[in-house]
């Protein structure tokens, strides 16, 4: 395995695991229930934007800590500029997706609107598409971090 491939594999594993920790353990209940909030006119609410920004801040800090600690433990050198670019991509896209409406519109545009709205059989389609979106972005972020 090439050194860059090893850096990519490590960066992806660290970003992905940190994302799950940040989304399910670090995120507060208030952030989770408020981050997609819109007002009665359908425009983004200030409370929703604040909750989402707070969540993304802790999410990004969790990913940064995982990359820093993990790369040191593994002895893999990640350069600061690509790591900052990777974290910026992850944070920016996470904010957009977690505001809910942009991801719903994307799902509608690519013919996945029915899956996005799925709430039967113990499934939540919006959550599944949200997580799949984040996984894809984290793969790109890992490519950037390993550059």
Residue frames as qw, qx, qy, qz and C-alpha x, y, z in Angstrom:
[[0.000, 0.891, 0.455, 0.000, 0.00, 0.00, 0.00],
 [0.390, 0.521, -0.036, 0.758, 1.34, 3.41, -0.91],
 [0.231, -0.189, -0.491, 0.818, 1.86, 6.02, 1.83],
 [0.289, -0.041, -0.105, -0.951, -0.90, 8.18, 0.34],
 [0.614, -0.242, -0.638, -0.396, -3.32, 5.24, 0.28],
 [0.500, -0.271, -0.694, 0.441, -2.52, 4.57, 3.93],
 [0.026, -0.101, -0.254, 0.962, -3.11, 8.24, 4.78],
 [0.457, -0.142, -0.376, -0.794, -6.43, 8.16, 2.92],
 [0.620, -0.279, -0.728, -0.094, -7.59, 4.98, 4.67],
 [0.377, -0.261, -0.585, 0.669, -6.63, 6.36, 8.06],
 [0.104, 0.037, 0.050, -0.993, -8.16, 9.79, 7.38],
 [0.521, -0.220, -0.513, -0.646, -11.43, 8.27, 6.16],
 [0.590, -0.324, -0.727, 0.136, -11.73, 5.91, 9.13],
 [0.278, -0.225, -0.447, 0.820, -10.98, 8.72, 11.55],
 [0.229, -0.036, -0.136, -0.963, -13.37, 11.21, 9.88],
 [0.561, -0.251, -0.627, -0.480, -16.20, 8.65, 9.63],
 [0.541, -0.350, -0.705, 0.297, -15.95, 7.38, 13.19],
 [0.155, -0.179, -0.311, 0.920, -15.66, 10.92, 14.56],
 [0.324, -0.154, -0.339, -0.870, -18.72, 11.93, 12.54],
 [0.593, -0.376, -0.681, -0.209, -20.82, 9.20, 14.13],
 [0.441, -0.326, -0.557, 0.623, -19.60, 10.17, 17.61],
 [0.023, -0.082, -0.056, 0.995, -20.32, 13.85, 16.90],
 [0.413, -0.207, -0.468, -0.753, -23.76, 13.21, 15.39],
 [0.692, -0.361, -0.576, -0.243, -24.99, 10.74, 17.99],
 [0.656, -0.397, -0.469, 0.438, -23.09, 11.41, 21.23],
 [0.324, -0.131, -0.130, 0.928, -21.82, 15.01, 21.13],
 [0.170, -0.359, -0.378, -0.836, -24.81, 16.69, 19.48],
 [0.193, 0.094, 0.634, -0.743, -27.33, 17.93, 22.03],
 [0.221, 0.520, 0.824, -0.037, -31.02, 17.15, 21.89],
 [0.151, 0.806, 0.189, -0.541, -31.73, 20.85, 21.36],
 [0.008, 0.520, -0.569, -0.637, -29.36, 20.98, 18.38],
 [0.156, 0.084, 0.942, 0.287, -30.86, 17.84, 16.86],
 [0.160, 0.635, 0.748, -0.111, -34.45, 19.04, 17.16],
 [0.063, 0.862, 0.166, -0.474, -33.85, 22.69, 16.25],
 [0.349, -0.403, 0.499, 0.684, -31.12, 22.72, 13.55],
 [0.190, 0.255, 0.749, 0.581, -33.56, 22.25, 10.66],
 [0.057, 0.672, 0.601, -0.429, -36.15, 24.69, 11.98],
 [0.127, 0.316, 0.387, 0.857, -37.89, 27.17, 9.69],
 [0.203, 0.185, 0.399, -0.875, -40.39, 29.84, 10.66],
 [0.501, 0.466, 0.639, -0.351, -44.09, 29.85, 9.76],
 [0.470, 0.747, -0.133, -0.450, -43.27, 31.41, 6.36],
 [0.958, 0.236, 0.101, 0.126, -40.94, 28.56, 5.49],
 [0.388, 0.779, -0.363, 0.332, -37.75, 30.60, 5.74],
 [0.678, 0.016, -0.580, 0.451, -34.83, 29.46, 7.91],
 [0.469, -0.859, -0.166, -0.122, -35.24, 30.53, 11.53],
 [0.082, 0.787, -0.491, 0.365, -32.45, 32.21, 13.49],
 [0.691, -0.442, 0.504, -0.271, -32.78, 29.55, 16.18],
 [0.959, 0.221, 0.177, 0.024, -32.36, 26.81, 13.57],
 [0.558, 0.720, -0.273, 0.309, -29.28, 28.47, 12.09],
 [0.221, -0.726, 0.532, -0.376, -27.72, 28.91, 15.54],
 [0.849, -0.241, 0.430, -0.191, -28.44, 25.32, 16.57],
 [0.903, 0.407, 0.039, 0.134, -27.02, 24.00, 13.32],
 [0.329, 0.787, -0.382, 0.355, -23.91, 26.19, 13.60],
 [0.477, -0.609, 0.544, -0.324, -23.33, 25.00, 17.18],
 [0.946, 0.005, 0.319, -0.064, -23.71, 21.38, 16.10],
 [0.764, 0.593, -0.101, 0.234, -21.34, 21.84, 13.16],
 [0.002, 0.817, -0.474, 0.329, -18.77, 23.49, 15.44],
 [0.647, -0.432, 0.592, -0.210, -18.71, 20.51, 17.81],
 [0.929, 0.308, 0.203, -0.015, -18.88, 18.10, 14.85],
 [0.565, 0.740, -0.261, 0.254, -15.85, 19.72, 13.23],
 [0.230, -0.725, 0.567, -0.315, -13.94, 19.88, 16.51],
 [0.855, -0.180, 0.463, -0.151, -14.60, 16.16, 17.04],
 [0.870, 0.470, 0.059, 0.140, -13.33, 15.34, 13.55],
 [0.264, 0.830, -0.389, 0.301, -10.27, 17.57, 14.02],
 [0.509, -0.590, 0.569, -0.262, -9.43, 15.91, 17.34],
 [0.934, 0.055, 0.351, -0.041, -9.79, 12.46, 15.78],
 [0.716, 0.654, -0.109, 0.217, -7.53, 13.36, 12.86],
 [0.012, 0.815, -0.478, 0.328, -4.90, 14.89, 15.13],
 [0.623, -0.448, 0.593, -0.245, -4.86, 12.12, 17.72],
 [0.933, 0.196, 0.294, -0.065, -5.32, 9.29, 15.24],
 [0.651, 0.703, -0.221, 0.184, -2.61, 10.43, 12.86],
 [0.114, -0.740, 0.592, -0.299, -0.18, 10.76, 15.77],
 [0.768, -0.250, 0.550, -0.214, -0.99, 7.31, 17.15],
 [0.898, 0.365, 0.244, 0.033, -0.69, 5.79, 13.67],
 [0.499, -0.444, 0.386, 0.636, 2.46, 7.72, 12.82],
 [0.448, 0.553, 0.544, 0.444, 0.85, 9.13, 9.70],
 [0.198, -0.356, -0.036, 0.913, 1.78, 12.66, 8.79],
 [0.241, 0.758, 0.576, 0.190, -1.12, 14.76, 7.57],
 [0.311, 0.164, 0.038, 0.935, -0.22, 18.23, 6.32],
 [0.034, 0.433, 0.514, -0.740, -2.10, 21.09, 8.01],
 [0.277, 0.289, -0.221, -0.889, -3.42, 22.88, 4.90],
 [0.413, -0.067, -0.783, -0.460, -5.09, 19.81, 3.35],
 [0.229, -0.341, -0.845, 0.344, -6.54, 18.89, 6.77],
 [0.115, 0.396, 0.283, -0.866, -8.00, 22.39, 7.17],
 [0.370, 0.173, -0.478, -0.777, -9.45, 22.18, 3.64],
 [0.360, -0.162, -0.908, -0.142, -10.93, 18.74, 4.38],
 [0.124, -0.409, -0.710, 0.560, -12.50, 19.93, 7.64],
 [0.206, 0.327, 0.000, -0.922, -13.87, 23.04, 5.92],
 [0.406, 0.018, -0.695, -0.594, -15.52, 20.88, 3.24],
 [0.329, -0.282, -0.891, 0.134, -16.95, 18.55, 5.86],
 [0.041, -0.399, -0.509, 0.762, -18.23, 21.41, 8.01],
 [0.253, 0.254, -0.194, -0.913, -19.74, 23.43, 5.18],
 [0.457, -0.053, -0.732, -0.502, -21.57, 20.54, 3.59],
 [0.265, -0.292, -0.860, 0.324, -22.67, 19.22, 6.97],
 [0.113, 0.337, 0.328, -0.875, -24.28, 22.56, 7.79],
 [0.405, 0.164, -0.402, -0.805, -26.11, 22.68, 4.46],
 [0.448, -0.111, -0.859, -0.222, -27.36, 19.08, 4.74],
 [0.247, -0.310, -0.787, 0.472, -28.41, 19.42, 8.37],
 [0.239, 0.177, 0.122, -0.947, -30.57, 22.45, 7.63],
 [0.492, 0.278, 0.798, -0.209, -32.80, 19.75, 6.07],
 [0.535, 0.713, 0.213, -0.400, -34.43, 21.71, 3.25],
 [0.250, 0.691, -0.562, -0.380, -31.40, 21.68, 0.88],
 [0.161, -0.199, 0.964, 0.076, -31.06, 17.89, 1.21],
 [0.505, 0.442, 0.668, -0.321, -34.81, 17.41, 0.70],
 [0.468, 0.760, -0.081, -0.443, -34.63, 19.51, -2.47],
 [0.085, 0.534, -0.798, -0.266, -31.64, 17.49, -3.68],
 [0.358, 0.070, 0.924, -0.115, -33.53, 14.25, -2.99],
 [0.543, 0.630, 0.393, -0.392, -36.50, 15.56, -4.97],
 [0.319, 0.762, -0.365, -0.429, -34.24, 16.66, -7.84],
 [0.125, 0.416, -0.880, -0.192, -32.63, 13.23, -8.23],
 [0.700, -0.093, -0.536, -0.463, -35.85, 11.25, -7.84],
 [0.446, -0.045, -0.808, 0.382, -35.28, 10.21, -4.20],
 [0.302, -0.346, 0.150, -0.875, -37.98, 12.39, -2.67],
 [0.824, -0.290, -0.301, -0.382, -40.17, 9.39, -1.82],
 [0.771, -0.051, -0.505, 0.384, -37.27, 7.72, -0.02],
 [0.157, 0.312, -0.342, 0.873, -36.46, 10.96, 1.81],
 [0.508, -0.321, 0.077, -0.796, -40.02, 11.07, 3.17],
 [0.722, -0.097, -0.679, -0.097, -40.08, 7.35, 4.09],
 [0.255, -0.452, 0.553, -0.651, -41.09, 6.84, 7.72],
 [0.902, -0.128, 0.015, -0.411, -42.62, 3.36, 7.67],
 [0.946, 0.105, -0.286, 0.111, -41.27, -0.10, 8.44],
 [0.710, -0.605, 0.015, 0.360, -38.98, 1.32, 11.13],
 [0.619, 0.173, 0.221, 0.733, -37.09, 3.35, 8.53],
 [0.006, -0.888, -0.134, 0.440, -36.37, 7.05, 8.27],
 [0.720, 0.509, 0.261, 0.393, -35.40, 7.90, 4.72],
 [0.109, 0.957, -0.106, 0.249, -34.27, 11.46, 5.45],
 [0.571, -0.698, 0.429, 0.047, -31.80, 10.15, 8.04],
 [0.850, 0.045, 0.437, 0.291, -30.51, 7.48, 5.66],
 [0.549, 0.717, 0.167, 0.396, -29.97, 9.96, 2.84],
 [0.198, -0.947, 0.208, -0.140, -28.40, 12.44, 5.28],
 [0.699, -0.515, 0.470, 0.156, -25.90, 9.86, 6.46],
 [0.796, 0.308, 0.386, 0.350, -25.13, 8.64, 2.94],
 [0.293, 0.912, 0.017, 0.285, -24.49, 12.24, 1.89],
 [0.375, -0.853, 0.359, -0.053, -22.10, 12.75, 4.82],
 [0.839, -0.190, 0.451, 0.238, -20.27, 9.49, 4.08],
 [0.681, 0.580, 0.252, 0.368, -19.68, 10.57, 0.49],
 [0.072, 0.950, -0.138, 0.269, -18.39, 13.98, 1.52],
 [0.617, -0.679, 0.397, 0.035, -16.13, 12.42, 4.14],
 [0.862, 0.122, 0.347, 0.347, -14.56, 10.22, 1.46],
 [0.438, 0.778, 0.066, 0.445, -13.76, 13.37, -0.56],
 [0.305, -0.903, 0.226, -0.201, -12.52, 15.10, 2.62],
 [0.827, -0.386, 0.364, 0.186, -10.25, 12.14, 3.34],
 [0.745, 0.444, 0.219, 0.447, -8.82, 12.37, -0.18],
 [0.124, 0.903, -0.071, 0.406, -8.11, 16.05, 0.45],
 [0.571, -0.764, 0.284, -0.099, -6.60, 15.42, 3.92],
 [0.875, -0.180, 0.364, 0.264, -4.33, 12.70, 2.56],
 [0.598, 0.775, 0.014, 0.205, -2.97, 14.87, -0.26]]
